[in-house]
């Protein structure tokens, strides 16, 4: 038997609610001569900035998503490379996990861009259809199942086709890509400061292309201002994984059900776990676990029997007893119903206290894939709850055999900057996971005396000095993780100097000072040692330790009233080496000193 009750939750535990899947990404980069132009106000060409962003993207993926894979396909090149050897197509990198060698190679190109021009080159003839076909072939050769797949097409050419035949072919090809569950996104870069990338010329009319509108709702193209700052922002946005926490039904009434999806709003970022390696060949060690049962015969000979899954039962101790269960019985006991959200009722939104939020919140949006018409009913429900200042209470079972949660649904209506702009804030519910009555704890806080007015004034000054309206958690990185990855990067890329990381969590101590702390009570006068032995209390460190006072104490017989710290201080202040630390020894040293 085993008491590992929780081991049955490996795939069904509530932690799965906050897990992220892996991504497979192929960058399809335009390498025509128009991308090798330096826009006004910059000191490098657009293609250089794009490769720089891809390099940084790969570096960050190495630290944030170990299971992700990235491929790179250049099109419009002089050279050709790849299994199919298509003219003007250069498959620079097959779909593989980011590694130090690939990053070093790209950094060498960035440092000596003429080397890139020699190896890859720039041309004006290309076939975008063939480039996407090569990207799809690279994805199919190494892709795993059940992963998110993305193509990022980076170009400054908003009219990539000259005749209708090519446009028809690209429509067919993009539809084929969409049917393969691959998200195809265009990152259009402005040609210059006064010449924006125009999606309406072609890409906006192609159903299966998407374009980045996360930077600013009114900004579709990527500006080349400030050393391609917006391009860096686009790549930073795409680093963040947006995985559904669940796709389940929302039951509003007996006969009313709609489809919903939940997305994680915040997730704690952690350092990756280490991997065991064989010191002989530096290969990863595969861990295989087997369970054995020791059987002792009447001849006191011990043998070991390998246990199968059917041989193992489980117990949960209760009242000194150990009732046993099979794996299927435990799953049946823990199962409380099918996955879904069941609405329980409504309360004023003020009833939701901040202290009740015991888990990261989840943002819920409608899902039309299983229940047609879900969006309309969902939006109406959100808007009416917002108008009436109501919050909904519901139960949540995120997936099969997952634990049941009581949650609150806080409405968030869609917000637009103007009628012509896309939605800035989406419509949906913030799911707040609430505690059960068993989870509540009563804390007996100590009674604290109310501070004095002068102390309150000092505290107000400290708060005023430290007030920082520009503080934003989005700009504060975890210093432990930053230092860890800076060291890991230096070792992996064979760099001698480690990147200097900034700890943004340190306070500004220059603004915190207690020098002006008011004295509420006058300081007591220093006591002298020239007191009668019958009335003198034990001396403290604020005694008068002058030579004259100590000599009088020796003469009056009050020296023994001094404590060990005071005697030690007398000797140290006069640079006398302390040989022994017992009080009588210290007294003898002091007397010898003043004789």
Secondary structure as UniProt FT lines:
FT   HELIX           5..9
FT   TURN            10..12
FT   HELIX           14..18
FT   STRAND          23..30
FT   HELIX           33..36
FT   TURN            40..41
FT   HELIX           46..64
FT   TURN            66..67
FT   STRAND          69..75
FT   TURN            87..88
FT   STRAND          89..96
FT   HELIX           100..111
FT   HELIX           113..119
FT   HELIX           128..142
FT   STRAND          148..155
FT   HELIX           164..179
FT   TURN            180..181
FT   STRAND          182..189
FT   TURN            193..194
FT   HELIX           199..201
FT   HELIX           203..205
FT   TURN            207..208
FT   STRAND          210..211
FT   TURN            217..218
FT   HELIX           225..239
FT   STRAND          244..253
FT   TURN            254..255
FT   STRAND          256..264
FT   TURN            279..281
FT   STRAND          292..296
FT   TURN            298..299
FT   STRAND          302..306
FT   HELIX           309..311
FT   STRAND          314..318
FT   TURN            319..320
FT   STRAND          321..325
FT   HELIX           327..334
FT   STRAND          340..348
FT   HELIX           349..351
FT   HELIX           354..356
FT   STRAND          362..366
FT   TURN            368..370
FT   TURN            372..373
FT   HELIX           374..387
FT   TURN            388..389
FT   STRAND          390..397
FT   TURN            400..401
FT   STRAND          405..412
FT   STRAND          415..416
FT   TURN            419..420
FT   STRAND          423..425
FT   STRAND          428..434
FT   HELIX           437..439
FT   HELIX           453..466
FT   TURN            469..470
FT   HELIX           473..475
FT   HELIX           479..492
FT   TURN            493..494
FT   TURN            504..505
FT   HELIX           509..511
FT   TURN            515..516
FT   TURN            533..535
FT   TURN            541..542
FT   HELIX           547..556
FT   HELIX           559..561
FT   HELIX           564..573
FT   TURN            574..575
FT   HELIX           583..594
//
